[in-house]
Amino acid sequence: MAFNRTSLLVSSADGALREITVDPGAATAVICRRDGGLSPAEWQAHIPELAYQQTCH
């Protein structure tokens, strides 16, 4: 296990390394770059009680 300012590195028993982003700003950037933001339909499906907001710019 190792830490830096934005992530945690974890080694599993088979030697594989996994990086887990823990800084909210960095996590948002990674998610937006990898997956894009929620569409209005996805927002409605998961967060129907709140008005839609664009999640990635």
N, C-alpha and C positions, 0 to 999 in steps of 0.2 A: 504494500500500500504506500502511496506517495501522494502528496498534496502540492498544488501550486495555488496561485491567487484565484483561478477560475475553475479548476477541475480537480478531480480525485482519480488517481490511477489505481486500479485493482487488478491483481494477478490471481487467476484461478488455479486450481490444482493441476490442470493440464498445461499450464504455462501461458495461456492466452491472457492478453492484457485488455482491459476495458477502461475507456476514459469516460467518466461521468461528469458532465458540466454542472457545477454547483452555483456559479454566479448567475443571478437572474438575468442580467443584461446580456451576458455571453450566451446563456441558454436560449434566450429569445432569438438572438442572431443565428445560432446554430439551427434551431427549429425552423425559422423562417427561410433560411437558405436551403435546408434539406427538404422541407415539406410544404412550404408556403403557408399562408394564413388560412384561417377558417373562412369558408364561403358563407353567405347568408343562410343557406340551407343547413350547413353543418352547425352553425351557431344556433339556429332554431332547434335543431335536434338535441343539442347538448346543454344549451343555456337559454331555454325559452323564456325564463323570467326576466331576462335583461334585454334591452334594446341592442340591436346589432352594432358592433364597432369593428372597424377594420383592424386586424391583428398584426399584420406585417405591412411595412411601408416600402 
